[in-house]
Amino acid sequence: MGILVRRVQFDHALVRAATGAGARLREGFEITQVERDAEGVTLQSRTGERLRAPMIVAADGVHSVIGKRTGVNARWPTRSIAIDMMEETPNEVLRASHPDEVWIAYAYRGLDGYSYIFPKTHHVNVGIGCLLSHFKGEVAAQPYDLQSGFVRALVETGELQGRSERKYFTPYLIPVGGPLPRTYDGRVLFAGDAGGFVNGFTAEGIYYSMISGELAGRAIASALEKPETSGPAYQRMWRREMGAELRDSVLIQRYLFGNHARVNHLVRGGSRMPWLTEAMIDYVAGRRSYNALRRDVLLRSPGTAMRLLWKRLTAA
């Protein structure tokens, strides 16, 4: 069982929780410059305003200005970025035919990615995504043309009812190449999409953003006397907590989408191996850890495990 909420509502709830715990919200401060010294970090806005802090957690998204200004990440490589062509449309315009079910398809119509229908109370999220390198090299259509054609196809097959409207269409980029090699720079720690904390296979990032943000806070709190040690501590924490999971997710992505026959084989294998389907559902629902899932695959399907291990070793 799962609960789906709109991102705007989820973000609002996070802001209320943070301010309720004592955080101060500053709106309208668009960061353009970052200055660092031995005592702290200064942020400058487009209007020239300046804010200063002894430590900064940079969670400013896939296009992180702080990452660019500090030289930590000038830009993501094209093969490490996915484009998600998504619309969140009111049910009066477009609705899921099965409002209690999530619909997902991998390698839909040959795309290196996945497509989805996420029904919500008054809206439906419909999206189709793929690696940006694949989109630029193999897809002739513009993003909304691809999206609207996808919606029409799902209406024809009965999965959706209604129509797509461009005003609800919001394409965006997702870093799916794994975390940055170093997720800190002096007194600046990078969390969420800014640090590359996204599952390379599912493109899920909210969970990893929350975990990386929590770990960044812990690292800072544990190093108040020696702030310069918070960065290395943060790097050790997230690697221990989710490093293997994120690393393997990128290897799985590159392995499966390197040959679409492998995706078909995986889907067919799910019907032949009910334990695999059950294990994946338990993992997504949070009832099974990633380590437990990996152990099950190793014990029940050693051939698959060995192929993924070989991919890991050759990638390293």
C-alpha positions in Angstrom: 0.0 0.0 0.0 1.3 3.5 -0.8 0.1 7.1 -0.6 0.8 9.5 -3.4 0.8 13.3 -2.8 1.5 16.3 -5.0 5.0 17.6 -4.8 3.8 21.1 -4.1 1.9 19.8 -1.0 4.8 17.7 0.1 7.2 20.6 -0.2 4.8 22.9 1.8 4.7 20.3 4.6 8.5 20.1 4.7 8.7 23.9 5.0 6.1 24.0 7.8 8.0 21.2 9.6 11.3 23.0 9.3 10.0 26.4 10.4 8.1 24.7 13.3 11.4 23.2 14.4 13.1 26.7 14.4 14.4 27.2 10.9 14.0 30.7 9.4 12.6 30.8 5.9 14.1 33.4 3.5 12.2 33.7 0.2 13.2 35.6 -2.9 17.0 35.2 -2.4 18.3 34.0 -5.8 21.9 33.0 -5.3 24.3 34.2 -7.9 27.7 34.2 -6.1 29.4 32.1 -3.4 32.5 33.2 -1.4 34.4 31.0 1.0 37.1 31.6 3.6 38.5 30.0 6.7 35.6 31.1 8.8 32.5 30.5 6.7 30.6 30.9 3.5 28.9 34.0 2.1 26.1 33.8 -0.4 25.2 36.8 -2.6 21.8 37.3 -4.3 21.0 38.8 -7.7 20.1 42.0 -6.0 23.4 42.2 -4.1 22.1 41.0 -0.7 24.5 38.9 1.3 24.0 36.1 3.8 26.8 34.4 5.8 27.0 31.1 7.7 29.7 29.0 9.2 28.4 26.0 7.1 26.2 25.5 4.1 24.1 22.6 2.9 23.7 23.1 -0.8 20.4 21.5 -1.8 19.8 23.7 -4.8 18.9 21.0 -7.3 20.3 19.5 -10.5 21.4 22.9 -11.8 23.2 23.8 -8.5 24.5 27.4 -8.6 26.6 26.7 -5.6 28.1 23.6 -7.3 29.0 25.8 -10.3 30.4 28.7 -8.3 32.5 26.5 -6.0 33.8 24.5 -9.0 32.6 21.2 -7.5 30.3 20.5 -10.5 30.4 22.8 -13.5 27.8 20.6 -15.3 26.6 17.0 -15.4 27.8 14.8 -18.3 25.0 14.1 -20.8 25.1 10.4 -20.1 24.5 11.1 -16.4 21.3 13.1 -16.9 17.8 11.9 -17.6 14.9 14.0 -19.0 11.5 13.5 -17.5 8.7 14.7 -19.6 5.9 14.9 -17.1 2.5 16.5 -16.6 0.4 16.8 -13.5 -3.1 17.3 -14.8 -6.4 17.8 -12.9 -8.8 14.9 -13.1 -11.3 17.0 -14.8 -9.0 17.1 -17.9 -7.1 13.8 -17.6 -7.6 10.9 -15.2 -6.3 7.4 -14.6 -8.8 4.6 -15.5 -7.5 2.6 -12.5 -7.1 5.3 -9.7 -5.9 2.7 -7.2 -3.1 1.4 -9.3 0.4 2.7 -10.3 1.3 1.9 -14.0 4.9 1.6 -15.0 6.6 0.5 -18.2 10.3 0.2 -18.8 11.8 0.9 -22.3 8.5 2.1 -23.6 8.6 2.2 -27.4 12.3 1.7 -27.3 13.2 4.6 -25.0 16.1 4.2 -22.6 14.0 4.8 -19.5 10.6 4.3 -18.0 7.1 5.6 -18.2 4.4 5.9 -15.5 1.0 6.9 -14.4 0.7 8.0 -10.8 -2.9 8.6 -9.8 -3.6 11.2 -7.0 -6.7 12.4 -5.3 -7.5 15.3 -7.7 -4.7 15.0 -10.2 -2.8 12.4 -12.2 1.0 12.4 -12.9 1.8 11.0 -16.3 5.4 10.9 -17.5 7.8 9.4 -20.0 11.5 9.7 -19.4 14.8 8.6 -20.8 18.5 9.3 -20.7 19.3 12.7 -22.2 22.0 11.2 -24.4 19.5 8.9 -25.9 16.9 11.6 -26.3 19.3 13.9 -28.1 20.7 11.2 -30.3 17.7 9.0 -31.1 14.5 10.9 -30.6 13.3 13.3 -33.3 10.2 14.6 -31.5 10.1 17.6 -29.2 9.5 16.8 -25.5 5.8 17.8 -25.5 5.1 16.1 -28.8 6.5 12.9 -27.3 4.5 13.4 -24.1 1.2 14.1 -25.9 1.6 11.2 -28.2 2.3 9.0 -25.1 -0.9 10.2 -23.5 -2.9 9.6 -26.6 -1.6 6.1 -26.8 -2.6 5.4 -23.2 -6.1 6.9 -23.8 -6.5 4.5 -26.8 -5.5 1.5 -24.7 -7.8 2.5 -21.9 -5.2 3.3 -19.3 -6.2 7.0 -19.3 -9.3 9.0 -19.9 -9.3 12.6 -21.3 -6.5 14.5 -22.9 -3.1 16.1 -22.4 -2.8 19.9 -22.0 0.4 21.6 -22.5 0.0 24.1 -19.6 0.3 21.3 -17.1 3.5 19.9 -18.8 6.7 20.4 -16.9 9.8 18.6 -18.3 12.9 18.6 -16.0 16.3 17.0 -15.7 17.4 14.4 -13.2 21.0 13.4 -12.4 21.1 9.6 -12.7 24.9 9.0 -12.9 25.4 8.5 -9.2 26.7 10.9 -6.5 29.5 13.4 -7.1 33.0 11.9 -6.5 33.3 14.4 -3.6 30.1 15.8 -2.1 31.7 18.5 -0.1 34.0 21.5 -0.6 35.4 23.0 2.6 32.4 24.2 4.6 29.9 23.4 1.8 28.1 20.0 1.8 26.0 18.9 -1.2 22.7 17.1 -0.7 19.8 15.9 -2.9 20.0 16.4 -6.6 22.8 18.9 -6.2 25.0 16.0 -4.9 23.7 13.5 -7.4 21.7 11.5 -4.8 19.3 9.8 -7.1 18.7 6.1 -7.9 20.1 5.6 -11.3 17.6 2.9 -12.3 14.3 4.2 -10.9 15.3 8.0 -11.0 13.8 8.2 -7.5 15.4 11.1 -5.7 13.2 12.4 -2.8 14.1 9.5 -0.4 17.8 10.0 -1.1 17.5 13.8 -0.8 15.9 13.4 2.7 18.6 10.9 3.8 21.5 13.0 2.5 20.1 16.1 4.1 19.7 14.4 7.4 23.3 13.0 7.2 24.6 16.4 6.3 23.0 17.8 9.4 24.4 15.1 11.5 27.9 15.6 10.1 27.7 19.4 10.9 26.4 18.8 14.4 29.1 16.3 15.1 31.9 18.7 14.0 30.9 22.0 15.6 34.4 22.3 17.2 36.2 21.5 13.9 33.9 22.4 11.0 36.5 21.4 8.5 36.0 17.8 9.4 32.3 17.8 8.6 32.8 17.2 4.9 34.9 14.0 5.2 32.5 12.8 7.9 29.5 13.4 5.7 31.2 11.5 2.8 31.8 8.5 5.1 28.2 8.6 6.4 26.4 8.6 3.1 28.7 6.0 1.6 28.0 3.7 4.6 24.2 4.4 4.5 23.5 4.2 0.7 26.7 4.2 -1.3 26.4 0.6 -2.5 22.7 1.0 -3.4 23.3 4.1 -5.5 26.4 2.7 -7.1 24.6 -0.6 -8.1 21.6 1.4 -9.4 23.8 3.1 -12.0 25.3 -0.2 -13.0 21.9 -1.8 -13.4 20.7 1.2 -15.4 23.7 0.9 -17.8 23.4 -2.9 -18.0 19.7 -3.0 -18.8 19.4 -0.1 -21.1 22.6 -1.1 -22.9 20.4 -3.7 -24.6 16.6 -3.5 -24.6 16.3 -7.3 -24.8 17.6 -7.4 -21.3 14.6 -5.3 -20.1 12.2 -7.7 -21.8 14.1 -10.6 -20.2 13.7 -9.0 -16.8 10.0 -8.5 -17.2 9.5 -12.0 -18.4 11.6 -13.3 -15.6 9.3 -11.6 -13.1 6.5 -13.8 -14.2 8.7 -16.9 -14.0 10.2 -16.0 -10.6 7.4 -14.7 -8.3 9.9 -14.3 -5.5 11.7 -11.6 -7.5 8.5 -9.6 -8.0 7.7 -9.9 -4.4 11.2 -8.9 -3.3 11.1 -5.8 -5.5 7.7 -4.8 -4.2 8.9 -5.2 -0.6 12.0 -3.2 -1.4 10.0 -0.3 -3.0 7.6 -0.4 -0.1 10.4 -0.2 2.5 9.7 -3.6 3.9 13.0 -5.0 2.7 16.5 -3.4 2.8 18.6 -3.1 -0.3 21.2 -5.5 1.2 18.5 -8.1 1.8 17.3 -7.7 -1.8 20.8 -8.1 -3.2 21.4 -11.2 -1.0 18.2 -12.8 -2.3 19.3 -12.2 -5.9 22.7 -13.7 -5.2 21.3 -16.8 -3.6 18.4 -17.4 -6.0 19.8 -16.2 -9.2 23.6 -16.3 -9.0 24.0 -15.9 -12.8 22.4 -12.5 -12.7 24.4 -11.5 -9.7 27.6 -12.5 -11.4 26.8 -10.5 -14.5 26.1 -7.4 -12.4 29.3 -8.0 -10.4 31.3 -8.2 -13.7 29.7 -4.9 -14.8 30.8 -3.3 -11.5 34.4 -4.6 -11.8 34.7 -3.5 -15.4 33.2 -0.1 -14.6 35.7 0.4 -11.7 
